[in-house]
Amino acid sequence: MSSRASLRRALLALAVVALSLWITLTTPPRLGLDLRGGTRIVLQTEDGPTTRADAAATDRALEVLRKRVDGLGVAEPSLVRSGERRIVVELPGLRDPRRAAETIGRTAQLTFHAVTGAARGPAGPAAADGTRVLADPDTPGGFLALAAPALTGDGVKSAEAVLDTATGRGWTVDLAFRDHAADGWARLTGAAACAAPADPARRVAIVLDDRIVSAPGMQAGVDCGAGIGGGSAQITGGFSAREARDLAALVQGGALPVPVTTVEQSTVGPTLGAEAIRASALAAAIGLACTGLFVIVVYRLLGVLATIALLLYGLVSYAAVVALGATLTLPGLAGFVLAVGIAVDANVLVFERAREEYASLGRAAGRDLRRPVATAFDRVWSAVADSHVTTLLAAGLLFALATGPVKGFGVTLAIGVLASLVTAMVITRLLADLTLGLPAVRRRPAVTGMAALGRLRTRLTRRVPRLMANRRRWLTGCAGLLLVALAGIGVRGVEFGVEFTGGRVVRYTAERPVDADAARTAVVGTGFPDAVVQTTGDGDVSVRVRETGDGEQREIREALTRVAGPVEVERDDLIGPSLGGELRTHALLALGLAVAAQLAYLSLRFRWTYATAAVAAMTQDVVLVVGLFAWLGKPVDSVFLAALLTVVGYSVNDSVVVLDRLRELRRRGGGVGLADLADRAVAQTLPRTVNTGMGALFVLVALAVLGGDSLTDFSVALLAGVVLGMASTVFTAMPLAVALETRHPAPAAPAPRRSGAGAVV
């Protein structure tokens, strides 16, 4: 074992832990609307000179506002259409709601004009031919005459606030044009470059909402007629960092199709409530404690080391989320649940392999207990790497392509997976090197947890179950379960939650302030378990449910009266979905590409037969969980969507580990048939599968029992996914891999050529 490698691992681990601890102690987290509350801004669309503010125009305005809010750096916002002309924007933890209202409510009509000359003013509206006179930002009291717009903001592909230190211009906004607009920008700047150096016509005006924000002149290096190529431009104007970011958000989002005005601003409480948050935190703590205790009981000293590494994983991943400024929400925390499972799995995988290596070394293992552990780390690296990479592929695509809570899930999942890789393969290995080298530990190898294979592993070693002999039976049974799930989806249908379908939001004014948990309990008691309830400090209560009749609304009002005194209806509106069609489209696109990327990666790492088997098992798990919710009549919302994505990651991770062992056994050869090798692979990895699943089940059962209504459905979906994931690996992925390999065997390696008297060439 290289002492230099151990030193490098020690320095890396120390640096990571120290940095994580410093970030945790000095940087507060950004909590989402469901955990912290935030600012509610109600906007109303107005008729424009040539546009009418109907429901369709309001929906288009909502999507523009969503892009602007993302540009402001507010993660996990909630935007819904209320009625025909109102948009409710909820921004978690925002400290300057007035600035947000001013920024997102601007029309943001961006245009690019050729300057025809200086003008005496005054500034005024555009003439019939599109020409206009506006104030010159670079000349106090001066005005510029502008030609009709040559380009509009629709041609801008991206806008980014940049600190320009090279030229000393301070904060600027860099623009990138789409292909057709890039040609137009080159023509516009090429015409301006033909004017004399002192002529105002050598400038190009960039206008935002009837105000010139920048009018740069063409430098001497810009050729007449050729202009500025490359499809980029820069807006300057002595911006502060905040002004540059706001301007970039406006340009990136595009122009509003209709004007909007701010109707209301207020501060709202978290959608989950303080009691639900405390219960969820308690459940997570109890579940993780049980997981740590279970690992210690099974793996003894190695389990203690894994538990320490698991605690450090929590520190590292939390610090990474805080450092990146990501927002912690309930769907985002689902990513951590999956990452915790992966972190436990990596340690369990190493420890089970260390038991094998210890048994194979015999007495020689007792001389240096670090040897079997080091060999185990080396041999499981491929399985750990494959499972982490496939999960990272999904997380990266979800972050790049999705929006809203699905994007947040991708962020936290990616952070958790990377933190898991560092803690399992660096910190756990370092702790094992330091601990197993102690003389007191060497004298008592039984205390390490490696000296025995474990009861389950011992039984499976003595008698390997012949599961693959009945592979057709298993595949037929899985097909039957799929038909039952599809029948549930087709017959009962999938019940989408209010976030997907829209519904009704009623704003009540109560006689006295009411706790959010008490109000939520009262509303849930009337038969609306998926209601979104928010309160403010001045006694207002907002209840968002699926579209209901007046009788059901009376029941909700009476229930609130019992906990808050007499309540009056302040507003009663029908609302659109907060997770609109764009989010659904992007989420499905990201999920589809993630599955395709995993299939491609696994095909490269294994064979297409193995990859197809793993992806088929994962698809089966997803369909079964959706079918279960259809039969139970449970709503599908953003929380369920996060749980479903977690199932995807867990299922693929489980299949990869077993398929990796099958590949290893096939490389050893020995003339054993493929079906028998698959049985051995299942038997050798089953203890790891069970122990990893138990670790995840402790957390999920605690969340289901103690987490309250807000987490029950989430926990049920994940519990079903974990159990189905373990079963599908054995009864779907492996039988399908054997069947595909039997029908489409890998081409035989070319036999070595012999030369002369038996010499191998």
N, C-alpha and C positions, 0 to 999 in steps of 0.2 A: 504494500500500500504506500503510495507516495505521500511523504510528509508535506511536500510542496503543494500538492493538490488539496490536502486537508487545510493548509494555511490559507490558500485562496478561498476555499469555501467558508472558512471562519471569518475572513475579512469581509467577504460579500454579505454573509448573513448578518454580521454585526452592523455593517453600513445600512442594510435594508431595514433592520429592526430599529436602529437609532433614528433614522430619518422618519420612519413611520410613527414612532413615539412622539417625535418633535411636532410633526404635522397634526397628530391627534390632539395634543395638548394646546396647540396655538391656533388652530383653524376650526371655526364652528362649521357644522354640516349645513347643507341646503336641504331643507325638508320640503316635500311636495305638498300640494293642497290637501291631500287626504290625511297627512300627518301633522301639518302645521297651520293650515289656513292661509289666507292671503288677502288679495284685493279683488273686489268684484267691480267691473266697469260695465255699465249698460249703455250700448250705443244704439242709435236709431238712424236708419238710412232715410235719406231725403231725395225727393225728385230733383234731377238735374235739368240743365237747359234742354238736353236732348234725350234724357234717360228717365225711366220711371222706376221708382223704388218698389218693385213687387217682390214676391218671395224668391223668384229665381235670381234677381239681381242681388238680393240680400245673401243668398247662398254663395254667390260668386264673391261678394265682398268678404264673407266669412273666411273663405280659403285664402284670400290675400292677407287678411289680418293674421291668420295662423302663421304664414311665412314671416310676417313682420315681427310677431312675438318671438318666434324662433331666432330671428336675427338680433333681438334685444338681449338674448342670452337667458331668457326665462324658459327653463325646461319644464316639461309636463304641464303645459297650460290646459285649461278647459275652455272651449269655445262652443256655444250652441246658439241656434237661432230660436228666438222666443217670439211667437206670433209670426206675423208676416214681415215686419220691418225692424225688429229689434234683435240685437246680438248681445249675448251675455258673455263677457270675457272674465275668466277667473285666473289670476296670476299668483302662483304660490310664493309667499314670503317676499313680495316686492316692497321695497322700502320707499320708492318715490312714485306713487300711483299717478300723481298729476303729470309728471313727465311722460309716463307710459301712455296716459290717455291722450296727451297732445301728440305724441309720436304716432301711435297706431291709428289715430283718427284723422290724420292728414290725408288729403286727396292723393298727393305724391304723383302728380302727372309730370313725368320727366321727358324733356324734349331737347334736341340738339339743333342749333340754328347757325346759318351763315350770317355774319355781321355785314350789313350793307354800308355802314358808316356811323359817325357820331350824330347825335340828335340833341335838340334843345329840350325835349320833353314836352309835356309831362308824360309819365308812364300811363298806359291805358290798356284796355282789353284788345284782343287780337282783332284786326280788321277782317273784312269778308274774305280777302285773299290770303289770310294767315299771317300777314306781316304785323309787327307790333313794335312798340317803343318801351324799353324797360331801363331801370336805373343801372348804371355801371358800377359793380362792386369795387373796382379798382380805382375809380376816379370820383372823389366826393363831389356831389352835385351834378355829375355827368350822366348822360344817357346814351344808349346804343339803339340804333335802328336794326331790327332783326328781320330776316327773310322768313318765309313759312318754314315750319319744322322739316328738317331733312331726315331726322331719325326720331323715334320715340323710345320710351323705356322698355317697350316690348322686345326690342332687339338686344337688351342687356342680358347676358347669360348669368353673370355673377357680379357681386359687389362686395368688397372687403375693405375694412378700415385698416390702414397700414401706417406705421410710424416711419417716415422717410428721413432717416438720419444721414443718408449719403449727400443729399442736396440741401439739407437744413430747412426743408419746407414744413417740418412738423408732421402732424397727422393729416393724411390724405385718404381719399377713397379710390381704390383701384377698380376699374371696370374691365370686364371681359365681354366682348360682343359675340353674338351668334354669327354663323357663317354669312348669312345675307346682310346682316347689319355691319359686319366687319368691312365688307366691300363699300357700303354706304359711308362709313366713317372715313375710309381711305379717300373716297371721292370728295367728301366735304372738306377734309383737311388739305387735300391736294389743291382744290380751288382756292382756299385761303392762302396757301403758300405762294400763290402767284402774285399776290398784292405786294406793294412796297412795304419795307420794314416799318415805317411810321404810320401806315394806313390802318385805320380801325378794321378794315375788311380783312386784315391778316389774322384776325382773331375768330375763334369759334365760341359761341355762347352755349353754356349748359344751363338749362332753365328748369327749376323745380317749383311747381305751383305758382306761376306768374312771378318768379323771382330768379334773377341770374345768380347762381351760386358760384359760378366760375366761368371766366372768359379768357382762357389761355391763348397767347399768341403763338404762331408757328415759329419755331426756332430756325436758324439759318440752315441747319442740316436737313430740313424737310424739303423734298424736291417738289417743284411746281408740277401739278398734275398727278404725281404719284401718291403724295400724302403719307399718312402714317399707317403702315401695314401692321400685321400681327394681330389685329382684332382687339387692341387694348387701348385704354385711355385712363387718365388720372384727373380726379376732381380735387383742386386745391382751394384754399380759402381761409387759412389760419384757423383751422378747426381745433377744438379741444378733443381729447380722446372720446369723451361722451358724445360730442356732436358728430364726430366721424362715425362712431358706431351707430348712432341713430339714423344718420343719413344713409349708411350702407344698408341698414334694415329696411328703410323705406324703398330704396332702389331695388333691393333684392326681392322684396315682396311684390313690387309692381304697383300700378295705379289702381285705386279703388274704382269700381265701375260706376258707383253712385256716391255722392257726398254722405258723410255720417256726422252726427252730432252726439256729444256725450250727454246722456240723460241722467245718469246716476253713478256715484262712486261710493263704495262702502267697504268695510273690512269684515271678512267672514271667518268663521272658525273652521277647524278641520272637519272633513267629511266623515272621518272615522270616530272622532270623539276621544277625549282624554282617557276614559275608562277602557275603551277598545284598544287603544294604543298600549296602555299599561298591561292589559291582559295579553296582548300579542307579544310584547317584550318578555313578560314572565314565561309564557309558553315556549318562546324560543330559547330562553335561558335554561329552562327545565329540560327541554328536548336535547340541547347540546350537552348538558351535564350528564344526562342518561347515556348519550352516545359515547362520551368520554369514559364513563364508568364501564360500559359494555366493552369497549376496546381494551381497557386495562384488565378486565377480568379474563378476556380471551387471550391477550398477548402479553400480559404481565409487564415486565420492565419495558419491552418494546412498545406496549400500549401506553405506558406513562409518557414515553418520548413522543409518541404520536399525538397524545392529548396536548402536550406542551406545544408541539408544532401546530396543532389545530387552533389553539389560542393565539399563537403568533400569526397564523393565517388570517384570523379575524382582524387583528391589529393592522396587518399589512394591507388587506383589501379595503378596510374602512378608510385608512389613510389615503389610499390611492383614489377612492371615490371623492373624498374631501378635497384632495389636492387638485383634481381635475375639474372641480366645481360642478360635478354631476348632482342631480337632484334625487334624493332618496324618497321613493314612493312604495306603495304596497306591491305593484307589479315589478318594480325594480328590485325589491327585496326577494322576489321569487328567483331572480337570477342568482342571488347569494345562496338560496336553499340548494339549487342545483350544484353550485360551485362547492358548497360544503360537502355534498355527496361525493363530488369528484376528488376533493382533498382527502376525505376518509378513504376513498377507493384506492388512491395511489399508495397510501401507507399500507393498507391491507394487502394490496397486491405484492408489495415488497416483502412484507412479513411472511406471507404464505410461501413465497418463493424462497425466503431465507430458511424456513423450516425444511423445505425440500433439500436445499443445499447442505444444511447441517446433517440431515439423515444420510445423504450420499457420501459425505466426507468421513463419517464415522468418528473414530477417536481423534483423528487429525483436527477436527473442528474445535475440540476442546483447548488446543494449544493457542489458538487465536480466534476468538469469537467474532472478530471483525471480518474475517475472511468470507464466511457464508453470506453475511449481510452485504459486503461489497460486491460479491458475485451476483446476488439477487438484484441489487440496484442496476448493475450492468445489463442483466438479462431481461428485466422488465421495462427497460427504457423504451423499447420500440412500442410496446403496448401503451405505456403512459403517453408517449409522444403522439401516437395515432389518435387516442381518445381525446387528448387536449386539442390537437389541431382540428379535428372534425368539429368539435364544439366551438372553437374560435372562428372557423369558417362561417358557421351559422350566426354567431354573435356579430361578426364583422358585417355580414350582409344585412342583418336586421338593423344595425346602426346606420349603414350607408343608405339604405333604401326605404326603411319604414319611417313612421312619424309617431308622435305621441307616446303612449305607454310602451308600445312595442320597441321603439327606439331606446327608451330608458332601460328596458329589459336587456337589450343587446349590450348597452354600456356596462351595466353592473355584472352581467355574465362574463364579458370579456375580461374585466378587471379581476373577478373572482377566479377565473381559470388560470390567468397568469400568476396570481398570488398563490394559487394552489400548487402550480408547478415549482415555484421558488421554494415554498415551505416544505413540500414533500421531498424533492430531489436534492435540495441544498441543506435546509435546516435540519430535517429529520436525519439525513445522512451524517451531518456534522455531529449531532447529539449522539448518534449511535457510535461513531468513531471514538468520541470522548468517553462514553460510558462503558462500552464493551471492552475497552482496553484496561479498565481498572482491575487490579489483582483480585479484589473481593468478588467481583462479578465473574472473573474467569474461573474461580474455584467453585462457583455455584451456577453452572450453565442452565440449570432448570429454571432459575428465576428470570432468565431472559425471555422465556416463552418460545424459544426455538427448539428446545430439546425434545418436544413431542409434536407429532403432526396434528393432534386434535382428534376427537372422537369421530366426527363426521368424515374427516379425511382418511383416518385409519380404516373405517368401514368401507369407504369407496375404493381404497387401494386394494383391500382384500377381495372385494367383489365389485367389479365395474358393471353398472347397470347397462344392459344392451338396449338403449333407447332408440338408436338409429335403425334397428331391425324393424321397428314399427313406425318408420317415418311417414309412410303414407297415411297411417291412422292418425298421427298427430296433425299432419297438414289438413286432413279432412275435418278433424275437430276444430282447428283454427278457422277453416273456411266456414264452418257452421256458425261459430261465434260472430264472424264478420257479417254473415247474413242476418243474424239477430240484431246486431248493431245497426246495419243499414235499414232493416225493417223499422226500428225505432225512429231513425231519422226520417224515413219516408212516411210512416204512419202517423206518429205523434208530432213530428217536425221538431226543429231546433227553435227553442224559445229564446230569441235575442232580448238582451236587457235594454233598459232605457237608453244606454249610451249608444246603441246601434240603431234603435228604432225611433228615438224621440219619445215624447209623451206629454206630460202636463206638469207644470211647475206652479205652485201656489205659494205666495208670500203672505205670511200672517204677521200681525202685530199683536204681541201678547201683553197682558196686564203687567207682568213682571218677568225679568230675565229668567231664562230656563236653560238648564244644562243640556248640552248636545246629546249626551248619552240618554238622559231621561226622555228627551223629545224623540229620539230614534227608537227607543224601546216602545214608546206609546204608539208610534206609527207602525212599527213592525207587528205589534199586537193586533192591528186591524187587518192583517193579511197581506202586507207588502214587505216581504223580507229583503227585497233588493232596493228599497227606497233610499234616495240620497238626501240626507237631512243636514242642514247647516243652520247655525245660529249666530247672531251678533250680540255684542255686549249690551245693546239698548233694547233687547226684547223681541227682535225680529226673528222669525223662524221661516226658513225656506224648505219646502218639501217637493222633491222631484220624483215622480212615479210614472209608470206607463199610463197611457191615455185611459182615463177612468170616467165613470158617470158621476152625476151630482150626488147620488146616494152614497157612493163610496167616499166622496170628498167630505160629506157630512160626518161620516164615521171618523175620518182622520181629524176633522176639526174638533169633534167631541172628545177624542182621545187626547188631543193637545190641551183642551180646556181643563182636563183633570190634572195635568201636571204643571200648567202655566197660568191658570186662571182664564177668564174670558179672553178669547182671541177673535180678531177681526181680519177678514180677508182684505189684504192691501192690493194684490195683483193676482190674476189667474190667467195664465197663458199656456197655449200649446207650444211646444218647443221641438226643434229638430234634433237629430242625433249629434252628440258631442264627438263620437267616433264616426265621422261621415264616410261617404263613399271613397274619398281619396285615401283615407287611412286604411280602409279595408283592402282597397286595391294594392296599395303599397305593401301592406302586411302580407297579403297572399303572394305578391310578386317576390318579396324578400324570402318568404318561406320556401317557395318553389325553387328559387335560385340556390338557397341554402341546401336543399335536398340534392339538387343537381351537382353542386360543388362537392358535397360529401361523397356522392356516388363516384364522381370523377377522381377524387383523392384516394378513396379506398380501392378503386380499380387500379390505380398506379401502385399503391402500397401492397395490395394483395393481388387478386384477379377479379375480373368483372363478375365472376360467379359469386365470390364472397361478398363483394360490394352490393350486388343485387339482393342477396339474402339479408344483409344487415339493413338496407333501406326498406325492403319489404316488411321486415319485422317492425321497424319503426312506424311505417305507414299503418300497419295493422293496429299498433298500440294507439295511435291518434284516433283512428276510426272507432275503436272500441270505447275510448274515453268519451268521445262525442256522442256515440250511441247510448252510453250509460246515462249521460246527462239528458238526452232526449227522452229515454224511458222514465227517468225520475222527474221530468218536468222542471229541471233547474235552469235558471237563466244563464245565457252565455254573454259575458261582459268582458271588460278589459282584464279583470283579474283572472277569469277563466282562460282568456287568451294567453296570458303569461304562464299559467299553469300548463297549458297545452304545449307551449314552446319548451318548458322545462322537461316535459315527458319526452319530447323529441331528442333533446340532448342526452337524457339519461338512457334511453333505449339504445341509441347508437353507441354510446360509451360502453354499455354492458356487452353488446354484441361484438365490438371490436376486441375486447379482452379475450373472449373465448375463441374467436377466429384467429387471433394472433397465436394462441397456444396450439391450435390445430395446425397452423402453418409451421410452427417450430417442430411439432411431432413428425410432420411429413418430411421435413428436411433430414431428420435423423434416419428415415427409411426403415429398414429392418424387415421389409416384406409384409408388413401388416396392412390389411385392407383399410380403405378410407372410412368406412362406417365404424370399424373398431377404433380407429384413431380419433374419430369425432366423439365416440363414447368416452375415450380416455380424456380428451380435452375438456369435456363437460365435467367429468368426475374430478379432474385436477383443479378446475377453477370454481367448482360449485361452492366450496367453503368461502372463497373470496366473494362470490355473488351474494351468498346468504348474509355474511357479516357486513358487507357494504349496504345491503338492503335494510338490515336491522338498524344500522346507524341512521339512515334516512327516515325510517319508520318512527323512531323515537321522537324526532323533531316534528314530524307531520301529525302523529297522534296527539302530541301535546298541543299543537296549534288547533287541531280539530276540536279538542275537548275544552281548552281554555281560551282560545282565541276569539270566541264570540261569533255572531252571525256574519260579520264582515269577512272572516277567514274560513268559515265552515266549508263553503263550496270549493274554495281554493285548495284546502287540505284534502277534501274528498277526491278532487281531480288528481292531485299528486299521489295520494295513497293508491288510487287505482292505477295510475301510470307506473309507479314503482313496482307494484306487484305484477302488472302485465308485462313490464319491461324485463323482469327476471324470468317470467314464464316464456315470453316470446323468443328469448335467446335460445332456450333449450328446445322448445317445441315448434318454433317456426324458422329461426335463422339457421340453426344447424341442420335440420332435416332438408331445408331448401338448398343449402350449400352443398350437401352431399348429393342430392338429386341432380343439381346443375353440373357439379363436377363429374358425376357418373356419365351424364349425357354429353358433356362438352369437356373432356379431359384436357389437361394442359399438354402441349406438345412435348414429347420426350426430348431430353437433352441429347445432343449429338454424341455418339460413342467416340471415345478417344482413338485416334489413329495409331497403329503400331508400326514400328520400323525396325527391320532387322530381327535379331533374336529376342523378340518380346519387349523391345524398348518402346516406351510410351512417348509419343511426340505431342 
